[in-house]
Structure formats: C-alpha cells, structure tokens
Amino acid sequence: MHMCGIHDWSRAQTSGFITADAPGAGGANEFIHLSTPEQVHLPANRLFRGRDDLVLLHIDPALLDSPVRWEPGVPTDPESMLFPHLYGPLPVTAVLRVTAYRPGPDGGFAPAAGAQDAGDST
C-alpha cells in the first residue's frame, strides 16, 4: 500500500500515476515508498503525525510495471524490517481501493488493519 494526502490522490487520478517526486512518495529517493498494513504506521508517525487527510492506496503488485524491492527503512524502524520500494511510477490502475487513514486522539497512527473506505479508487 501507499500512503498519501487525499489531494495528492486526486492529482494522481488526473495524471494517471504517482511518481517518486510526488509529496510523500519518496522525495529525493528514486523510488516510491510502499508499506504493508502492519508497518504503515511507522512512516506515518514519522512523517505525517497529526494529519487527518491521509488515504491508503491498496495496490495489486501484479499491475505494477516497475520493480518492487524490499529494503531497510530508517535506523529507528524495528531491526530486520524491510519495506517495499517501487522503482518507477505507481499507475492509478494498480490501485484496487482507497481507505481513509486517520490518526488517533494523540495524533499518532496505528497499523492499518481497520482502515475505513474513502471511496472508489478510480
């Protein structure tokens, strides 16, 4: 899954894809950050604490045209944890559904197991 702001998702629907230079995608990296539902809270808390406009894009890896590599995150992530990184654009056609990702009362995020639908992914 990929995490981004709802406005970033709207722009992606217009352009047809998300690139590594999109806000929250990876920035100076040459890849787009992806996460599993169990680990998405780690970058969310590090980068987006308190934001209430985030959505999770649930992706079908079979619909990606670029390679995904499992690589280490940052030193504060649990030891041996690997994150999926997409080395190329994320086509909106690979997004199966979109769910809202809201912080708790303290502004922190939890693992994404119970994310609520945010609407149609197309």
MOPAC internal coordinates of N, CA, C and O (Angstrom, degrees):
PM7 1SCF
backbone

  N    0.0000 0     0.00 0     0.00 0    0    0    0
  C    1.4413 1     0.00 0     0.00 0    1    0    0
  C    1.5174 1   109.10 1     0.00 0    2    1    0
  O    1.2310 1   121.67 1   -23.80 1    3    2    1
  N    1.3130 1   114.40 1   156.20 1    3    2    1
  C    1.4642 1   121.38 1   177.14 1    5    3    2
  C    1.5181 1   108.02 1  -123.03 1    6    5    3
  O    1.2310 1   120.49 1   -38.86 1    7    6    5
  N    1.3153 1   116.68 1   141.14 1    7    6    5
  C    1.4516 1   122.79 1  -179.20 1    9    7    6
  C    1.5244 1   108.95 1  -108.97 1   10    9    7
  O    1.2310 1   120.85 1   -45.93 1   11   10    9
  N    1.3350 1   115.97 1   134.07 1   11   10    9
  C    1.4602 1   120.06 1   176.82 1   13   11   10
  C    1.5234 1   109.12 1  -157.77 1   14   13   11
  O    1.2310 1   120.89 1    -8.92 1   15   14   13
  N    1.3285 1   115.91 1   171.08 1   15   14   13
  C    1.4566 1   120.90 1   175.69 1   17   15   14
  C    1.5205 1   110.15 1   -74.92 1   18   17   15
  O    1.2310 1   120.60 1   -26.72 1   19   18   17
  N    1.3124 1   116.46 1   153.28 1   19   18   17
  C    1.4697 1   121.23 1  -179.06 1   21   19   18
  C    1.5265 1   111.37 1   -59.23 1   22   21   19
  O    1.2310 1   119.76 1   145.04 1   23   22   21
  N    1.3322 1   118.06 1   -34.96 1   23   22   21
  C    1.4684 1   120.54 1   178.99 1   25   23   22
  C    1.5254 1   111.25 1   -70.49 1   26   25   23
  O    1.2310 1   120.49 1   145.36 1   27   26   25
  N    1.3428 1   116.67 1   -34.64 1   27   26   25
  C    1.4644 1   120.32 1   175.65 1   29   27   26
  C    1.5320 1   110.29 1   -64.55 1   30   29   27
  O    1.2310 1   120.61 1   141.43 1   31   30   29
  N    1.3337 1   116.44 1   -38.57 1   31   30   29
  C    1.4613 1   120.42 1   177.47 1   33   31   30
  C    1.5249 1   110.17 1   -65.80 1   34   33   31
  O    1.2310 1   120.07 1   139.54 1   35   34   33
  N    1.3140 1   117.47 1   -40.46 1   35   34   33
  C    1.4679 1   120.78 1   177.74 1   37   35   34
  C    1.5247 1   111.11 1   -60.58 1   38   37   35
  O    1.2310 1   120.46 1   136.19 1   39   38   37
  N    1.3386 1   116.73 1   -43.81 1   39   38   37
  C    1.4748 1   120.28 1   177.50 1   41   39   38
  C    1.5224 1   111.18 1   -62.94 1   42   41   39
  O    1.2310 1   120.43 1   140.09 1   43   42   41
  N    1.3269 1   116.78 1   -39.91 1   43   42   41
  C    1.4670 1   120.60 1   179.55 1   45   43   42
  C    1.5245 1   111.04 1   -63.35 1   46   45   43
  O    1.2310 1   120.40 1   142.73 1   47   46   45
  N    1.3166 1   116.85 1   -37.27 1   47   46   45
  C    1.4734 1   119.69 1   178.80 1   49   47   46
  C    1.5187 1   110.78 1   -64.25 1   50   49   47
  O    1.2310 1   120.02 1   148.67 1   51   50   49
  N    1.3204 1   117.56 1   -31.33 1   51   50   49
  C    1.4584 1   121.54 1   177.88 1   53   51   50
  C    1.5271 1   110.92 1   -74.68 1   54   53   51
  O    1.2310 1   120.41 1   135.82 1   55   54   53
  N    1.3359 1   116.81 1   -44.18 1   55   54   53
  C    1.4669 1   120.63 1  -176.73 1   57   55   54
  C    1.5231 1   112.88 1   -82.49 1   58   57   55
  O    1.2310 1   120.28 1   155.20 1   59   58   57
  N    1.3422 1   117.06 1   -24.80 1   59   58   57
  C    1.4587 1   121.02 1  -179.92 1   61   59   58
  C    1.5149 1   114.48 1    98.36 1   62   61   59
  O    1.2310 1   120.28 1   174.19 1   63   62   61
  N    1.3365 1   117.06 1    -5.81 1   63   62   61
  C    1.4686 1   118.99 1  -178.42 1   65   63   62
  C    1.5205 1   111.38 1  -163.42 1   66   65   63
  O    1.2310 1   121.31 1   -14.71 1   67   66   65
  N    1.3276 1   115.10 1   165.29 1   67   66   65
  C    1.4615 1   124.23 1   171.34 1   69   67   66
  C    1.5154 1   106.16 1  -112.50 1   70   69   67
  O    1.2310 1   120.54 1   -43.09 1   71   70   69
  N    1.3184 1   116.57 1   136.91 1   71   70   69
  C    1.4588 1   120.99 1   177.94 1   73   71   70
  C    1.5243 1   109.91 1  -112.74 1   74   73   71
  O    1.2310 1   120.60 1   -11.70 1   75   74   73
  N    1.3282 1   116.45 1   168.30 1   75   74   73
  C    1.4677 1   121.41 1  -177.42 1   77   75   74
  C    1.5235 1   112.73 1   -63.72 1   78   77   75
  O    1.2310 1   119.63 1   159.16 1   79   78   77
  N    1.3334 1   118.32 1   -20.84 1   79   78   77
  C    1.4648 1   119.45 1   179.57 1   81   79   78
  C    1.5239 1   113.22 1   -91.25 1   82   81   79
  O    1.2310 1   119.85 1  -177.84 1   83   82   81
  N    1.3309 1   117.89 1     2.16 1   83   82   81
  C    1.4663 1   121.50 1   176.55 1   85   83   82
  C    1.5270 1   108.90 1   -70.25 1   86   85   83
  O    1.2310 1   119.45 1   -29.73 1   87   86   85
  N    1.3433 1   118.66 1   150.27 1   87   86   85
  C    1.4693 1   120.94 1   178.97 1   89   87   86
  C    1.5276 1   110.90 1   -55.07 1   90   89   87
  O    1.2310 1   120.61 1   -51.52 1   91   90   89
  N    1.3290 1   116.44 1   128.48 1   91   90   89
  C    1.4535 1   121.39 1   177.73 1   93   91   90
  C    1.5135 1   114.79 1    81.90 1   94   93   91
  O    1.2310 1   119.58 1   171.67 1   95   94   93
  N    1.3261 1   118.42 1    -8.33 1   95   94   93
  C    1.4596 1   120.46 1  -175.98 1   97   95   94
  C    1.5121 1   112.72 1   -77.99 1   98   97   95
  O    1.2310 1   119.76 1   142.71 1   99   98   97
  N    1.2751 1   118.07 1   -37.29 1   99   98   97
  C    1.4481 1   120.76 1  -177.56 1  101   99   98
  C    1.5103 1   111.65 1   170.66 1  102  101   99
  O    1.2310 1   120.79 1   162.71 1  103  102  101
  N    1.3098 1   116.09 1   -17.29 1  103  102  101
  C    1.4540 1   120.61 1   176.44 1  105  103  102
  C    1.5120 1   113.22 1    64.78 1  106  105  103
  O    1.2310 1   120.86 1    60.86 1  107  106  105
  N    1.3223 1   115.97 1  -119.14 1  107  106  105
  C    1.4597 1   121.60 1  -176.21 1  109  107  106
  C    1.5266 1   112.44 1   -73.02 1  110  109  107
  O    1.2310 1   120.20 1   170.45 1  111  110  109
  N    1.3210 1   117.21 1    -9.55 1  111  110  109
  C    1.4577 1   120.24 1   178.90 1  113  111  110
  C    1.5242 1   110.47 1   -74.97 1  114  113  111
  O    1.2310 1   120.88 1   -14.44 1  115  114  113
  N    1.3037 1   115.92 1   165.56 1  115  114  113
  C    1.4618 1   121.21 1   177.32 1  117  115  114
  C    1.5160 1   111.02 1   -98.64 1  118  117  115
  O    1.2310 1   120.50 1  -160.07 1  119  118  117
  N    1.3168 1   116.65 1    19.93 1  119  118  117
  C    1.4645 1   120.51 1  -179.22 1  121  119  118
  C    1.5203 1   109.81 1  -139.29 1  122  121  119
  O    1.2310 1   121.52 1   -14.38 1  123  122  121
  N    1.3268 1   114.69 1   165.62 1  123  122  121
  C    1.4596 1   122.27 1   175.76 1  125  123  122
  C    1.5242 1   107.28 1  -102.07 1  126  125  123
  O    1.2310 1   120.93 1   -52.02 1  127  126  125
  N    1.3151 1   115.83 1   127.98 1  127  126  125
  C    1.4597 1   120.82 1   178.82 1  129  127  126
  C    1.5242 1   110.04 1   -68.98 1  130  129  127
  O    1.2310 1   120.72 1   -50.35 1  131  130  129
  N    1.3075 1   116.22 1   129.65 1  131  130  129
  C    1.4562 1   123.32 1   171.40 1  133  131  130
  C    1.5192 1   107.12 1  -122.96 1  134  133  131
  O    1.2310 1   120.29 1   -14.05 1  135  134  133
  N    1.3183 1   117.04 1   165.95 1  135  134  133
  C    1.4640 1   122.05 1   178.80 1  137  135  134
  C    1.5117 1   109.21 1  -149.22 1  138  137  135
  O    1.2310 1   121.04 1   -18.29 1  139  138  137
  N    1.3116 1   115.62 1   161.71 1  139  138  137
  C    1.4592 1   120.93 1   168.82 1  141  139  138
  C    1.5329 1   106.85 1   -87.65 1  142  141  139
  O    1.2310 1   119.69 1   -16.38 1  143  142  141
  N    1.3397 1   118.19 1   163.62 1  143  142  141
  C    1.4687 1   119.40 1   177.82 1  145  143  142
  C    1.5296 1   112.76 1   -58.51 1  146  145  143
  O    1.2310 1   120.33 1   147.69 1  147  146  145
  N    1.3277 1   116.98 1   -32.31 1  147  146  145
  C    1.4606 1   121.42 1  -177.61 1  149  147  146
  C    1.5279 1   113.18 1   -76.06 1  150  149  147
  O    1.2310 1   119.44 1   161.79 1  151  150  149
  N    1.3245 1   118.67 1   -18.21 1  151  150  149
  C    1.4583 1   120.07 1  -176.35 1  153  151  150
  C    1.5247 1   114.15 1  -116.53 1  154  153  151
  O    1.2310 1   119.41 1   173.42 1  155  154  153
  N    1.3209 1   118.73 1    -6.58 1  155  154  153
  C    1.4651 1   121.10 1  -174.62 1  157  155  154
  C    1.5303 1   112.50 1   -61.13 1  158  157  155
  O    1.2310 1   120.20 1   152.93 1  159  158  157
  N    1.3266 1   117.22 1   -27.07 1  159  158  157
  C    1.4716 1   119.45 1   179.74 1  161  159  158
  C    1.5307 1   112.94 1   -65.60 1  162  161  159
  O    1.2310 1   120.07 1   155.63 1  163  162  161
  N    1.3195 1   117.46 1   -24.37 1  163  162  161
  C    1.4713 1   119.73 1  -178.94 1  165  163  162
  C    1.5318 1   111.54 1   -65.09 1  166  165  163
  O    1.2310 1   119.15 1   123.68 1  167  166  165
  N    1.3547 1   119.22 1   -56.32 1  167  166  165
  C    1.4630 1   117.59 1   176.22 1  169  167  166
  C    1.5286 1   112.33 1   -67.78 1  170  169  167
  O    1.2310 1   119.75 1   149.59 1  171  170  169
  N    1.3371 1   118.08 1   -30.41 1  171  170  169
  C    1.4725 1   119.90 1   179.10 1  173  171  170
  C    1.5237 1   110.43 1   -60.95 1  174  173  171
  O    1.2310 1   120.35 1   134.33 1  175  174  173
  N    1.3186 1   116.94 1   -45.67 1  175  174  173
  C    1.4640 1   120.41 1  -179.93 1  177  175  174
  C    1.5177 1   112.07 1   -69.59 1  178  177  175
  O    1.2310 1   120.16 1   147.81 1  179  178  177
  N    1.3002 1   117.29 1   -32.19 1  179  178  177
  C    1.4566 1   121.40 1  -179.25 1  181  179  178
  C    1.5235 1   111.73 1   -75.17 1  182  181  179
  O    1.2310 1   120.23 1   141.24 1  183  182  181
  N    1.3314 1   117.17 1   -38.76 1  183  182  181
  C    1.4663 1   121.57 1  -171.61 1  185  183  182
  C    1.5242 1   115.30 1  -107.06 1  186  185  183
  O    1.2310 1   119.91 1   151.75 1  187  186  185
  N    1.3323 1   117.79 1   -28.25 1  187  186  185
  C    1.4664 1   120.50 1  -169.26 1  189  187  186
  C    1.5230 1   114.12 1  -129.90 1  190  189  187
  O    1.2310 1   119.68 1  -160.19 1  191  190  189
  N    1.3035 1   118.22 1    19.81 1  191  190  189
  C    1.4724 1   121.72 1  -176.73 1  193  191  190
  C    1.5352 1   110.63 1   -48.46 1  194  193  191
  O    1.2310 1   121.25 1   -51.34 1  195  194  193
  N    1.3380 1   115.21 1   128.66 1  195  194  193
  C    1.4535 1   121.41 1   176.79 1  197  195  194
  C    1.5234 1   115.50 1    86.89 1  198  197  195
  O    1.2310 1   119.52 1   167.31 1  199  198  197
  N    1.3280 1   118.51 1   -12.69 1  199  198  197
  C    1.4710 1   119.09 1  -179.95 1  201  199  198
  C    1.5212 1   109.69 1   -73.14 1  202  201  199
  O    1.2310 1   121.06 1   -43.49 1  203  202  201
  N    1.3306 1   115.58 1   136.51 1  203  202  201
  C    1.4692 1   119.12 1  -178.85 1  205  203  202
  C    1.5271 1   112.67 1  -112.96 1  206  205  203
  O    1.2310 1   120.50 1  -162.23 1  207  206  205
  N    1.3304 1   116.64 1    17.77 1  207  206  205
  C    1.4672 1   120.34 1  -179.23 1  209  207  206
  C    1.5256 1   112.51 1  -113.98 1  210  209  207
  O    1.2310 1   120.02 1  -161.75 1  211  210  209
  N    1.3364 1   117.57 1    18.25 1  211  210  209
  C    1.4593 1   119.88 1  -176.53 1  213  211  210
  C    1.5216 1   112.13 1   -85.20 1  214  213  211
  O    1.2310 1   121.68 1   -32.14 1  215  214  213
  N    1.3242 1   114.40 1   147.86 1  215  214  213
  C    1.4570 1   122.10 1   172.52 1  217  215  214
  C    1.5255 1   108.03 1  -129.34 1  218  217  215
  O    1.2310 1   121.44 1   -25.13 1  219  218  217
  N    1.3169 1   114.85 1   154.87 1  219  218  217
  C    1.4523 1   121.72 1   174.55 1  221  219  218
  C    1.5203 1   108.20 1  -107.98 1  222  221  219
  O    1.2310 1   121.12 1   -52.12 1  223  222  221
  N    1.3113 1   115.46 1   127.88 1  223  222  221
  C    1.4558 1   121.48 1   177.44 1  225  223  222
  C    1.5293 1   107.26 1   -97.02 1  226  225  223
  O    1.2310 1   120.73 1   -66.55 1  227  226  225
  N    1.3117 1   116.21 1   113.45 1  227  226  225
  C    1.4604 1   121.97 1  -179.69 1  229  227  226
  C    1.5283 1   107.59 1   -86.76 1  230  229  227
  O    1.2310 1   120.91 1   -60.95 1  231  230  229
  N    1.3257 1   115.86 1   119.05 1  231  230  229
  C    1.4620 1   122.84 1  -167.35 1  233  231  230
  C    1.5257 1   111.47 1  -109.71 1  234  233  231
  O    1.2310 1   120.94 1   -36.99 1  235  234  233
  N    1.3225 1   115.80 1   143.01 1  235  234  233
  C    1.4618 1   122.12 1   170.03 1  237  235  234
  C    1.5249 1   107.02 1   -94.88 1  238  237  235
  O    1.2310 1   119.31 1   -71.89 1  239  238  237
  N    1.3353 1   118.93 1   108.11 1  239  238  237
  C    1.4652 1   120.78 1  -177.43 1  241  239  238
  C    1.5250 1   113.62 1   -58.09 1  242  241  239
  O    1.2310 1   120.07 1   153.37 1  243  242  241
  N    1.3222 1   117.47 1   -26.63 1  243  242  241
  C    1.4682 1   120.76 1   179.63 1  245  243  242
  C    1.5249 1   111.73 1   -67.42 1  246  245  243
  O    1.2310 1   119.78 1   162.82 1  247  246  245
  N    1.3312 1   118.02 1   -17.18 1  247  246  245
  C    1.4611 1   121.78 1  -178.65 1  249  247  246
  C    1.5255 1   112.87 1   -97.59 1  250  249  247
  O    1.2310 1   120.16 1  -173.08 1  251  250  249
  N    1.3278 1   117.31 1     6.92 1  251  250  249
  C    1.4638 1   121.48 1   178.06 1  253  251  250
  C    1.5239 1   109.68 1   -88.87 1  254  253  251
  O    1.2310 1   120.89 1   -39.20 1  255  254  253
  N    1.3292 1   115.90 1   140.80 1  255  254  253
  C    1.4614 1   121.43 1   179.64 1  257  255  254
  C    1.5202 1   112.75 1   -95.28 1  258  257  255
  O    1.2310 1   119.94 1   169.80 1  259  258  257
  N    1.3225 1   117.72 1   -10.20 1  259  258  257
  C    1.4615 1   122.60 1  -175.81 1  261  259  258
  C    1.5209 1   109.62 1  -116.64 1  262  261  259
  O    1.2310 1   120.33 1   -20.96 1  263  262  261
  N    1.3343 1   116.98 1   159.04 1  263  262  261
  C    1.4690 1   119.69 1  -177.78 1  265  263  262
  C    1.5246 1   112.99 1   -71.65 1  266  265  263
  O    1.2310 1   121.58 1   -32.65 1  267  266  265
  N    1.3300 1   114.59 1   147.35 1  267  266  265
  C    1.4609 1   123.34 1   172.48 1  269  267  266
  C    1.5198 1   106.80 1  -111.51 1  270  269  267
  O    1.2310 1   120.91 1   -52.37 1  271  270  269
  N    1.3198 1   115.86 1   127.63 1  271  270  269
  C    1.4683 1   121.75 1   178.81 1  273  271  270
  C    1.5242 1   108.69 1  -119.37 1  274  273  271
  O    1.2310 1   120.83 1   -45.12 1  275  274  273
  N    1.3225 1   116.01 1   134.88 1  275  274  273
  C    1.4646 1   121.81 1   177.49 1  277  275  274
  C    1.5180 1   107.99 1   -89.45 1  278  277  275
  O    1.2310 1   121.17 1   -63.78 1  279  278  277
  N    1.3423 1   115.38 1   116.22 1  279  278  277
  C    1.4578 1   121.18 1  -172.62 1  281  279  278
  C    1.5266 1   110.76 1  -136.46 1  282  281  279
  O    1.2310 1   120.18 1   -20.37 1  283  282  281
  N    1.3411 1   117.25 1   159.63 1  283  282  281
  C    1.4653 1   120.37 1   178.74 1  285  283  282
  C    1.5260 1   111.67 1   -62.19 1  286  285  283
  O    1.2310 1   121.43 1   -29.36 1  287  286  285
  N    1.3158 1   114.87 1   150.64 1  287  286  285
  C    1.4675 1   121.05 1   174.60 1  289  287  286
  C    1.5209 1   109.82 1   -86.44 1  290  289  287
  O    1.2310 1   120.61 1    53.09 1  291  290  289
  N    1.3130 1   116.44 1  -126.91 1  291  290  289
  C    1.4656 1   121.62 1   179.06 1  293  291  290
  C    1.5259 1   108.95 1  -104.33 1  294  293  291
  O    1.2310 1   119.88 1   -16.40 1  295  294  293
  N    1.3232 1   117.84 1   163.60 1  295  294  293
  C    1.4686 1   120.54 1  -176.79 1  297  295  294
  C    1.5282 1   115.00 1   -57.34 1  298  297  295
  O    1.2310 1   119.49 1   155.46 1  299  298  297
  N    1.3350 1   118.58 1   -24.54 1  299  298  297
  C    1.4672 1   119.93 1  -179.31 1  301  299  298
  C    1.5291 1   112.92 1   -82.22 1  302  301  299
  O    1.2310 1   119.75 1   171.23 1  303  302  301
  N    1.3336 1   118.09 1    -8.77 1  303  302  301
  C    1.4646 1   120.86 1   175.95 1  305  303  302
  C    1.5275 1   109.15 1   -72.25 1  306  305  303
  O    1.2310 1   120.27 1   -23.83 1  307  306  305
  N    1.3318 1   117.08 1   156.17 1  307  306  305
  C    1.4744 1   118.91 1   178.88 1  309  307  306
  C    1.5307 1   111.35 1   -54.02 1  310  309  307
  O    1.2310 1   121.43 1   -37.96 1  311  310  309
  N    1.3181 1   114.87 1   142.04 1  311  310  309
  C    1.4648 1   121.07 1  -178.89 1  313  311  310
  C    1.5252 1   110.22 1   -56.42 1  314  313  311
  O    1.2310 1   120.53 1   -40.99 1  315  314  313
  N    1.2894 1   116.59 1   139.01 1  315  314  313
  C    1.4654 1   125.52 1   177.74 1  317  315  314
  C    1.5265 1   113.77 1    73.93 1  318  317  315
  O    1.2310 1   118.98 1  -177.34 1  319  318  317
  N    1.3409 1   119.55 1     2.66 1  319  318  317
  C    1.4614 1   120.18 1   179.45 1  321  319  318
  C    1.5248 1   109.64 1   -76.91 1  322  321  319
  O    1.2310 1   121.20 1   -48.07 1  323  322  321
  N    1.3216 1   115.30 1   131.93 1  323  322  321
  C    1.4501 1   121.61 1   177.32 1  325  323  322
  C    1.5206 1   109.26 1  -114.14 1  326  325  323
  O    1.2310 1   120.96 1   -37.97 1  327  326  325
  N    1.3377 1   115.77 1   142.03 1  327  326  325
  C    1.4616 1   122.15 1   178.67 1  329  327  326
  C    1.5225 1   108.88 1  -112.76 1  330  329  327
  O    1.2310 1   120.14 1   -35.05 1  331  330  329
  N    1.3323 1   117.33 1   144.95 1  331  330  329
  C    1.4638 1   119.47 1   174.75 1  333  331  330
  C    1.5275 1   110.10 1   -77.37 1  334  333  331
  O    1.2310 1   120.83 1   -48.57 1  335  334  333
  N    1.3253 1   116.01 1   131.43 1  335  334  333
  C    1.4693 1   122.90 1   177.13 1  337  335  334
  C    1.5185 1   108.19 1  -121.57 1  338  337  335
  O    1.2310 1   120.92 1   -52.24 1  339  338  337
  N    1.3120 1   115.85 1   127.76 1  339  338  337
  C    1.4643 1   122.41 1  -179.15 1  341  339  338
  C    1.5178 1   108.84 1   -93.88 1  342  341  339
  O    1.2310 1   120.38 1   -60.82 1  343  342  341
  N    1.3224 1   116.88 1   119.18 1  343  342  341
  C    1.4693 1   122.46 1  -178.56 1  345  343  342
  C    1.5253 1   109.85 1   -96.40 1  346  345  343
  O    1.2310 1   121.32 1  -107.55 1  347  346  345
  N    1.3000 1   115.09 1    72.45 1  347  346  345
  C    1.4505 1   123.45 1   179.40 1  349  347  346
  C    1.5098 1   108.46 1   155.41 1  350  349  347
  O    1.2310 1   119.97 1    -0.08 1  351  350  349
  N    1.3213 1   117.67 1   179.92 1  351  350  349
  C    1.4625 1   120.16 1  -178.45 1  353  351  350
  C    1.5209 1   112.75 1   -68.99 1  354  353  351
  O    1.2310 1   121.34 1   -26.94 1  355  354  353
  N    1.3129 1   115.04 1   153.06 1  355  354  353
  C    1.4635 1   122.51 1   174.90 1  357  355  354
  C    1.5190 1   107.66 1  -100.43 1  358  357  355
  O    1.2310 1   120.01 1   -74.48 1  359  358  357
  N    1.3446 1   117.58 1   105.52 1  359  358  357
  C    1.4684 1   118.96 1  -179.65 1  361  359  358
  C    1.5311 1   111.02 1   -72.99 1  362  361  359
  O    1.2310 1   120.43 1   -39.35 1  363  362  361
  N    1.3188 1   116.79 1   140.65 1  363  362  361
  C    1.4642 1   119.42 1   179.21 1  365  363  362
  C    1.5239 1   110.79 1   -63.50 1  366  365  363
  O    1.2310 1   120.14 1   157.38 1  367  366  365
  N    1.3110 1   117.33 1   -22.62 1  367  366  365
  C    1.4701 1   120.49 1   178.33 1  369  367  366
  C    1.5285 1   112.38 1   -68.58 1  370  369  367
  O    1.2310 1   119.85 1   165.54 1  371  370  369
  N    1.3352 1   117.89 1   -14.46 1  371  370  369
  C    1.4601 1   121.28 1   177.08 1  373  371  370
  C    1.5268 1   112.02 1   -88.06 1  374  373  371
  O    1.2310 1   119.99 1   173.44 1  375  374  373
  N    1.3303 1   117.63 1    -6.56 1  375  374  373
  C    1.4703 1   122.16 1  -178.96 1  377  375  374
  C    1.5247 1   108.76 1   -88.33 1  378  377  375
  O    1.2310 1   121.12 1   -63.43 1  379  378  377
  N    1.3320 1   115.46 1   116.57 1  379  378  377
  C    1.4641 1   121.58 1  -178.36 1  381  379  378
  C    1.5189 1   113.16 1   -82.85 1  382  381  379
  O    1.2310 1   121.08 1   143.52 1  383  382  381
  N    1.3352 1   115.54 1   -36.48 1  383  382  381
  C    1.4677 1   120.28 1   178.07 1  385  383  382
  C    1.5100 1   109.16 1  -159.45 1  386  385  383
  O    1.2310 1   121.69 1   -16.00 1  387  386  385
  N    1.3205 1   114.37 1   164.00 1  387  386  385
  C    1.4630 1   122.50 1  -178.64 1  389  387  386
  C    1.5240 1   107.45 1  -126.05 1  390  389  387
  O    1.2310 1   120.76 1   -48.43 1  391  390  389
  N    1.3317 1   116.16 1   131.57 1  391  390  389
  C    1.4652 1   120.09 1   177.94 1  393  391  390
  C    1.5190 1   109.47 1  -125.73 1  394  393  391
  O    1.2310 1   120.95 1   -34.26 1  395  394  393
  N    1.3208 1   115.78 1   145.74 1  395  394  393
  C    1.4624 1   121.30 1   174.86 1  397  395  394
  C    1.5204 1   108.84 1   -67.44 1  398  397  395
  O    1.2310 1   120.36 1   -33.40 1  399  398  397
  N    1.3253 1   116.91 1   146.60 1  399  398  397
  C    1.4634 1   121.91 1   178.37 1  401  399  398
  C    1.5186 1   107.20 1  -133.35 1  402  401  399
  O    1.2310 1   120.90 1   -83.14 1  403  402  401
  N    1.3195 1   115.88 1    96.86 1  403  402  401
  C    1.4556 1   122.63 1  -173.89 1  405  403  402
  C    1.5308 1   111.10 1  -104.39 1  406  405  403
  O    1.2310 1   120.55 1   -34.63 1  407  406  405
  N    1.3220 1   116.56 1   145.37 1  407  406  405
  C    1.4637 1   119.36 1   176.15 1  409  407  406
  C    1.5225 1   110.51 1   -76.99 1  410  409  407
  O    1.2310 1   121.67 1   -16.78 1  411  410  409
  N    1.3259 1   114.42 1   163.22 1  411  410  409
  C    1.4585 1   120.44 1   173.99 1  413  411  410
  C    1.5183 1   110.34 1   -78.21 1  414  413  411
  O    1.2310 1   119.88 1     1.91 1  415  414  413
  N    1.3379 1   117.83 1  -178.09 1  415  414  413
  C    1.4641 1   122.16 1  -178.53 1  417  415  414
  C    1.5311 1   113.75 1   -57.41 1  418  417  415
  O    1.2310 1   120.29 1   151.89 1  419  418  417
  N    1.3340 1   117.05 1   -28.11 1  419  418  417
  C    1.4666 1   120.44 1   179.99 1  421  419  418
  C    1.5348 1   112.67 1   -88.04 1  422  421  419
  O    1.2310 1   119.95 1  -176.53 1  423  422  421
  N    1.3412 1   117.70 1     3.47 1  423  422  421
  C    1.4579 1   121.81 1  -179.69 1  425  423  422
  C    1.5092 1   114.28 1    87.92 1  426  425  423
  O    1.2310 1   120.17 1   174.61 1  427  426  425
  N    1.3319 1   117.27 1    -5.39 1  427  426  425
  C    1.4575 1   121.48 1  -178.86 1  429  427  426
  C    1.5232 1   112.71 1   -89.94 1  430  429  427
  O    1.2310 1   121.40 1   -24.14 1  431  430  429
  N    1.3179 1   114.92 1   155.86 1  431  430  429
  C    1.4626 1   121.96 1  -179.61 1  433  431  430
  C    1.5208 1   110.44 1  -104.75 1  434  433  431
  O    1.2310 1   120.82 1   -30.26 1  435  434  433
  N    1.3200 1   116.03 1   149.74 1  435  434  433
  C    1.4589 1   123.54 1   176.63 1  437  435  434
  C    1.5304 1   108.34 1  -109.33 1  438  437  435
  O    1.2310 1   119.90 1   -12.84 1  439  438  437
  N    1.3388 1   117.80 1   167.16 1  439  438  437
  C    1.4652 1   118.77 1   173.35 1  441  439  438
  C    1.5268 1   109.86 1   -52.21 1  442  441  439
  O    1.2310 1   120.15 1   -26.51 1  443  442  441
  N    1.3129 1   117.32 1   153.49 1  443  442  441
  C    1.4618 1   122.76 1  -167.71 1  445  443  442
  C    1.5175 1   115.92 1   -87.48 1  446  445  443
  O    1.2310 1   119.08 1  -163.05 1  447  446  445
  N    1.2882 1   119.36 1    16.95 1  447  446  445
  C    1.4593 1   121.25 1  -175.79 1  449  447  446
  C    1.5265 1   113.21 1   -55.74 1  450  449  447
  O    1.2310 1   119.50 1   145.94 1  451  450  449
  N    1.3374 1   118.55 1   -34.06 1  451  450  449
  C    1.4580 1   120.82 1  -175.86 1  453  451  450
  C    1.5104 1   114.61 1  -108.51 1  454  453  451
  O    1.2310 1   119.42 1  -152.91 1  455  454  453
  N    1.3279 1   118.71 1    27.09 1  455  454  453
  C    1.4748 1   120.89 1  -178.26 1  457  455  454
  C    1.5268 1   110.48 1   -62.11 1  458  457  455
  O    1.2310 1   120.94 1   -40.13 1  459  458  457
  N    1.3260 1   115.81 1   139.87 1  459  458  457
  C    1.4698 1   122.25 1  -178.56 1  461  459  458
  C    1.5311 1   111.06 1   -90.56 1  462  461  459
  O    1.2310 1   120.15 1   -34.08 1  463  462  461
  N    1.3417 1   117.32 1   145.92 1  463  462  461
  C    1.4599 1   120.83 1   177.25 1  465  463  462
  C    1.5227 1   110.37 1   -58.27 1  466  465  463
  O    1.2310 1   121.21 1   -44.36 1  467  466  465
  N    1.3384 1   115.29 1   135.64 1  467  466  465
  C    1.4715 1   121.85 1   179.01 1  469  467  466
  C    1.5145 1   110.47 1  -106.11 1  470  469  467
  O    1.2310 1   120.29 1  -176.69 1  471  470  469
  N    1.3033 1   117.06 1     3.31 1  471  470  469
  C    1.4607 1   120.42 1   179.73 1  473  471  470
  C    1.5110 1   111.21 1   124.77 1  474  473  471
  O    1.2310 1   121.29 1     1.63 1  475  474  473
  N    1.2965 1   115.13 1  -178.37 1  475  474  473
  C    1.4536 1   122.45 1  -178.96 1  477  475  474
  C    1.5232 1   110.20 1   -63.57 1  478  477  475
  O    1.2310 1   120.11 1   -34.82 1  479  478  477
  N    1.3247 1   117.39 1   145.18 1  479  478  477
  C    1.4585 1   121.48 1  -177.90 1  481  479  478
  C    1.5076 1   113.08 1   -87.66 1  482  481  479
  O    1.2310 1   119.53 1  -177.32 1  483  482  481
  N    1.2992 1   118.50 1     2.68 1  483  482  481
  C    1.4746 1   120.05 1   179.06 1  485  483  482
  C    1.5130 1   111.24 1  -117.80 1  486  485  483
  O    1.2310 1   120.10 1   180.00 1  487  486  485

